[in-house]
Amino acid sequence: MKSSFTDIFYTILLGLDGSTSIGRIQEMYDLKDENGNQLSGEIEGYADKCFQEK
């Protein structure tokens, strides 16, 4: 079960970054943190480090 949730969250993060599709739509979203710093384009690296590295 833990593996399923990990895969789901990883895929959602990649979808928000524009690296994969969410549903049948693939687009890059404009994501910013609470200080207005751009997050888009950087999420894939963080998601990979967090969810894929053991």
N, CA, C and O atoms as a printed pandas DataFrame, in Angstrom:
     atom_number atom_name residue_name chain_id  residue_number  x_coord  y_coord  z_coord
0              1         N          MET        A               1    0.820   -1.183    0.000
1              2        CA          MET        A               1    0.000    0.000    0.000
2              3         C          MET        A               1    0.870    1.255    0.000
3              4         O          MET        A               1    0.577    2.203   -0.728
4              5         N          LYS        A               2    1.933    1.275    0.804
5              6        CA          LYS        A               2    2.821    2.425    0.864
6              7         C          LYS        A               2    3.416    2.711   -0.517
7              8         O          LYS        A               2    3.546    3.868   -0.917
8              9         N          SER        A               3    3.770    1.663   -1.229
9             10        CA          SER        A               3    4.336    1.812   -2.566
10            11         C          SER        A               3    3.339    2.460   -3.531
11            12         O          SER        A               3    3.725    3.274   -4.370
12            13         N          SER        A               4    2.069    2.102   -3.412
13            14        CA          SER        A               4    1.036    2.678   -4.279
14            15         C          SER        A               4    0.905    4.177   -4.045
15            16         O          SER        A               4    0.841    4.948   -5.002
16            17         N          PHE        A               5    0.863    4.596   -2.788
17            18        CA          PHE        A               5    0.754    6.023   -2.481
18            19         C          PHE        A               5    2.003    6.773   -2.933
19            20         O          PHE        A               5    1.903    7.891   -3.439
20            21         N          THR        A               6    3.162    6.178   -2.758
21            22        CA          THR        A               6    4.402    6.794   -3.218
22            23         C          THR        A               6    4.339    7.033   -4.715
23            24         O          THR        A               6    4.683    8.119   -5.181
24            25         N          ASP        A               7    3.909    6.042   -5.472
25            26        CA          ASP        A               7    3.796    6.177   -6.926
26            27         C          ASP        A               7    2.786    7.254   -7.314
27            28         O          ASP        A               7    3.022    8.030   -8.239
28            29         N          ILE        A               8    1.676    7.296   -6.610
29            30        CA          ILE        A               8    0.635    8.295   -6.902
30            31         C          ILE        A               8    1.156    9.702   -6.645
31            32         O          ILE        A               8    1.019   10.574   -7.503
32            33         N          PHE        A               9    1.749    9.938   -5.486
33            34        CA          PHE        A               9    2.260   11.271   -5.159
34            35         C          PHE        A               9    3.385   11.680   -6.101
35            36         O          PHE        A               9    3.454   12.834   -6.525
36            37         N          TYR        A              10    4.257   10.747   -6.426
37            38        CA          TYR        A              10    5.360   11.026   -7.344
38            39         C          TYR        A              10    4.819   11.440   -8.713
39            40         O          TYR        A              10    5.299   12.407   -9.305
40            41         N          THR        A              11    3.829   10.715   -9.213
41            42        CA          THR        A              11    3.243   11.019  -10.518
42            43         C          THR        A              11    2.536   12.369  -10.510
43            44         O          THR        A              11    2.635   13.120  -11.481
44            45         N          ILE        A              12    1.830   12.687   -9.438
45            46        CA          ILE        A              12    1.155   13.985   -9.338
46            47         C          ILE        A              12    2.177   15.123   -9.354
47            48         O          ILE        A              12    1.985   16.115  -10.057
48            49         N          LEU        A              13    3.249   14.988   -8.594
49            50        CA          LEU        A              13    4.279   16.022   -8.586
50            51         C          LEU        A              13    4.911   16.198   -9.960
51            52         O          LEU        A              13    5.146   17.327  -10.390
52            53         N          LEU        A              14    5.190   15.095  -10.656
53            54        CA          LEU        A              14    5.740   15.200  -12.009
54            55         C          LEU        A              14    4.739   15.833  -12.963
55            56         O          LEU        A              14    5.122   16.572  -13.870
56            57         N          GLY        A              15    3.458   15.545  -12.762
57            58        CA          GLY        A              15    2.423   16.157  -13.586
58            59         C          GLY        A              15    2.347   17.655  -13.378
59            60         O          GLY        A              15    2.171   18.401  -14.341
60            61         N          LEU        A              16    2.474   18.110  -12.149
61            62        CA          LEU        A              16    2.457   19.544  -11.864
62            63         C          LEU        A              16    3.675   20.246  -12.457
63            64         O          LEU        A              16    3.612   21.421  -12.818
64            65         N          ASP        A              17    4.777   19.515  -12.553
65            66        CA          ASP        A              17    6.012   20.064  -13.114
66            67         C          ASP        A              17    6.011   20.042  -14.639
67            68         O          ASP        A              17    6.869   20.658  -15.271
68            69         N          GLY        A              18    5.043   19.327  -15.234
69            70        CA          GLY        A              18    4.973   19.239  -16.687
70            71         C          GLY        A              18    5.778   18.100  -17.264
71            72         O          GLY        A              18    5.918   17.998  -18.483
72            73         N          SER        A              19    6.319   17.227  -16.401
73            74        CA          SER        A              19    7.141   16.110  -16.867
74            75         C          SER        A              19    6.326   14.907  -17.309
75            76         O          SER        A              19    6.833   14.052  -18.036
76            77         N          THR        A              20    5.092   14.827  -16.888
77            78        CA          THR        A              20    4.202   13.737  -17.273
78            79         C          THR        A              20    2.775   14.273  -17.292
79            80         O          THR        A              20    2.510   15.387  -16.839
80            81         N          SER        A              21    1.872   13.474  -17.816
81            82        CA          SER        A              21    0.489   13.945  -17.907
82            83         C          SER        A              21   -0.297   13.597  -16.648
83            84         O          SER        A              21   -0.011   12.613  -15.967
84            85         N          ILE        A              22   -1.279   14.416  -16.361
85            86        CA          ILE        A              22   -2.275   14.118  -15.336
86            87         C          ILE        A              22   -3.551   13.860  -16.102
87            88         O          ILE        A              22   -4.090   14.767  -16.736
88            89         N          GLY        A              23   -4.037   12.645  -16.052
89            90        CA          GLY        A              23   -5.130   12.267  -16.937
90            91         C          GLY        A              23   -4.582   12.163  -18.343
91            92         O          GLY        A              23   -3.654   11.394  -18.592
92            93         N          ARG        A              24   -5.132   12.911  -19.246
93            94        CA          ARG        A              24   -4.623   12.906  -20.622
94            95         C          ARG        A              24   -4.025   14.252  -21.008
95            96         O          ARG        A              24   -3.724   14.491  -22.177
96            97         N          ILE        A              25   -3.855   15.123  -20.034
97            98        CA          ILE        A              25   -3.347   16.466  -20.308
98            99         C          ILE        A              25   -1.949   16.611  -19.713
99           100         O          ILE        A              25   -1.722   16.318  -18.540
100          101         N          GLN        A              26   -1.017   17.071  -20.549
101          102        CA          GLN        A              26    0.333   17.328  -20.063
102          103         C          GLN        A              26    0.652   18.800  -20.293
103          104         O          GLN        A              26    0.767   19.252  -21.432
104          105         N          GLU        A              27    0.791   19.533  -19.211
105          106        CA          GLU        A              27    1.168   20.931  -19.303
106          107         C          GLU        A              27    1.914   21.321  -18.041
107          108         O          GLU        A              27    1.761   20.703  -16.988
108          109         N          MET        A              28    2.724   22.359  -18.172
109          110        CA          MET        A              28    3.494   22.843  -17.033
110          111         C          MET        A              28    2.670   23.901  -16.305
111          112         O          MET        A              28    2.187   24.849  -16.923
112          113         N          TYR        A              29    2.514   23.743  -15.016
113          114        CA          TYR        A              29    1.763   24.687  -14.207
114          115         C          TYR        A              29    2.716   25.705  -13.605
115          116         O          TYR        A              29    3.885   25.402  -13.370
116          117         N          ASP        A              30    2.225   26.902  -13.355
117          118        CA          ASP        A              30    3.015   27.966  -12.755
118          119         C          ASP        A              30    2.870   27.855  -11.239
119          120         O          ASP        A              30    1.900   28.347  -10.664
120          121         N          LEU        A              31    3.827   27.217  -10.608
121          122        CA          LEU        A              31    3.776   26.997   -9.159
122          123         C          LEU        A              31    4.787   27.890   -8.458
123          124         O          LEU        A              31    5.931   28.023   -8.892
124          125         N          LYS        A              32    4.339   28.499   -7.364
125          126        CA          LYS        A              32    5.208   29.371   -6.575
126          127         C          LYS        A              32    5.045   29.051   -5.100
127          128         O          LYS        A              32    3.981   28.614   -4.661
128          129         N          ASP        A              33    6.113   29.273   -4.336
129          130        CA          ASP        A              33    6.023   29.074   -2.890
130          131         C          ASP        A              33    5.399   30.303   -2.240
131          132         O          ASP        A              33    4.988   31.234   -2.932
132          133         N          GLU        A              34    5.328   30.308   -0.913
133          134        CA          GLU        A              34    4.669   31.398   -0.205
134          135         C          GLU        A              34    5.389   32.736   -0.358
135          136         O          GLU        A              34    4.806   33.784   -0.079
136          137         N          ASN        A              35    6.645   32.716   -0.797
137          138        CA          ASN        A              35    7.402   33.953   -1.007
138          139         C          ASN        A              35    7.382   34.404   -2.465
139          140         O          ASN        A              35    8.017   35.399   -2.813
140          141         N          GLY        A              36    6.655   33.679   -3.321
141          142        CA          GLY        A              36    6.566   34.033   -4.727
142          143         C          GLY        A              36    7.679   33.469   -5.584
143          144         O          GLY        A              36    7.779   33.804   -6.764
144          145         N          ASN        A              37    8.523   32.612   -5.011
145          146        CA          ASN        A              37    9.604   31.995   -5.777
146          147         C          ASN        A              37    9.060   30.906   -6.687
147          148         O          ASN        A              37    8.229   30.099   -6.273
148          149         N          GLN        A              38    9.530   30.888   -7.920
149          150        CA          GLN        A              38    9.090   29.913   -8.919
150          151         C          GLN        A              38    9.538   28.503   -8.523
151          152         O          GLN        A              38   10.708   28.286   -8.210
152          153         N          LEU        A              39    8.608   27.551   -8.538
153          154        CA          LEU        A              39    8.915   26.154   -8.249
154          155         C          LEU        A              39    8.862   25.289   -9.508
155          156         O          LEU        A              39    9.508   24.244   -9.572
156          157         N          SER        A              40    8.104   25.719  -10.492
157          158        CA          SER        A              40    7.953   24.935  -11.708
158          159         C          SER        A              40    9.311   24.711  -12.358
159          160         O          SER        A              40   10.153   25.609  -12.394
160          161         N          GLY        A              41    9.510   23.504  -12.870
161          162        CA          GLY        A              41   10.764   23.156  -13.510
162          163         C          GLY        A              41   11.775   22.549  -12.564
163          164         O          GLY        A              41   12.785   22.008  -13.014
164          165         N          GLU        A              42   11.536   22.622  -11.279
165          166        CA          GLU        A              42   12.463   22.081  -10.285
166          167         C          GLU        A              42   11.871   20.911   -9.511
167          168         O          GLU        A              42   12.585   20.214   -8.790
168          169         N          ILE        A              43   10.593   20.699   -9.657
169          170        CA          ILE        A              43    9.906   19.698   -8.838
170          171         C          ILE        A              43   10.381   18.283   -9.139
171          172         O          ILE        A              43   10.486   17.461   -8.229
172          173         N          GLU        A              44   10.669   17.990  -10.402
173          174        CA          GLU        A              44   11.059   16.625  -10.771
174          175         C          GLU        A              44   12.278   16.162   -9.981
175          176         O          GLU        A              44   12.302   15.028   -9.503
176          177         N          GLY        A              45   13.275   17.004   -9.836
177          178        CA          GLY        A              45   14.478   16.636   -9.090
178          179         C          GLY        A              45   14.195   16.382   -7.623
179          180         O          GLY        A              45   14.701   15.421   -7.043
180          181         N          TYR        A              46   13.383   17.246   -7.018
181          182        CA          TYR        A              46   13.024   17.071   -5.616
182          183         C          TYR        A              46   12.167   15.826   -5.408
183          184         O          TYR        A              46   12.364   15.079   -4.450
184          185         N          ALA        A              47   11.216   15.612   -6.312
185          186        CA          ALA        A              47   10.347   14.427   -6.198
186          187         C          ALA        A              47   11.158   13.153   -6.344
187          188         O          ALA        A              47   10.944   12.185   -5.615
188          189         N          ASP        A              48   12.090   13.156   -7.288
189          190        CA          ASP        A              48   12.930   11.980   -7.491
190          191         C          ASP        A              48   13.756   11.696   -6.245
191          192         O          ASP        A              48   13.846   10.552   -5.799
192          193         N          LYS        A              49   14.353   12.731   -5.692
193          194        CA          LYS        A              49   15.170   12.559   -4.495
194          195         C          LYS        A              49   14.344   12.059   -3.317
195          196         O          LYS        A              49   14.783   11.186   -2.568
196          197         N          CYS        A              50   13.151   12.612   -3.157
197          198        CA          CYS        A              50   12.291   12.277   -2.023
198          199         C          CYS        A              50   11.657   10.892   -2.152
199          200         O          CYS        A              50   11.637   10.128   -1.186
200          201         N          PHE        A              51   11.137   10.563   -3.340
201          202        CA          PHE        A              51   10.352    9.348   -3.484
202          203         C          PHE        A              51   11.093    8.160   -4.099
203          204         O          PHE        A              51   10.725    7.013   -3.845
204          205         N          GLN        A              52   12.113    8.409   -4.890
205          206        CA          GLN        A              52   12.743    7.306   -5.599
206          207         C          GLN        A              52   14.057    6.834   -4.987
207          208         O          GLN        A              52   14.395    5.655   -5.098
208          209         N          GLU        A              53   14.803    7.724   -4.345
209          210        CA          GLU        A              53   16.038    7.300   -3.715
210          211         C          GLU        A              53   15.737    6.569   -2.423
211          212         O          GLU        A              53   14.860    6.978   -1.662
212          213         N          LYS        A              54   16.430    5.531   -2.181
213          214        CA          LYS        A              54   16.211    4.715   -0.985
214          215         C          LYS        A              54   17.294    4.995    0.032
215          216         O          LYS        A              54   17.292    4.408    1.113
